[in-house]
């Protein structure tokens, strides 16, 4: 597990005000390598040259916006540099349907505007240190869409049986890191 100061974070499609908030928060979290891109081709070129740890993207009209196009290119094209790249959607849309649509597309996390440092911190640390197991089915490739264990789940279990134990251990480690960071910050 690498410290936050060693992460490389890319951002795409942010309006200037949101870009400033995300960049300031990343500096406050000691993330040194944060690069922002406005054009899809620039981003795809950078993704093939560098190996970022995660990608934050501002989305406005799921599923037909440039950020969702990039997500599909990264997840499904055979020449994509890293189909497992964690991606976090940042959006002004706050309905449960918007969140479910983003999760269904393959985003790891969904943050709504206005952003807070606390929510950015949670998304960053959860994605960097806990993550989600990846699922591959004929119709979907991306992080597991289930956000909780449902005792009434009545379908085939496709997650590994060890994922829950691993997830609990990772969440415990994330809490320890957050407490340590709060002591030093």
Helices and strands as residue ranges (DSSP letters): G 4-6, E 8-12, H 16-28, E 33-37, H 40-49, E 54-59, H 66-76, E 86-91, H 96-105, E 109-112, H 117-125, I 126-130, E 134-137, E 140-143, H 163-184
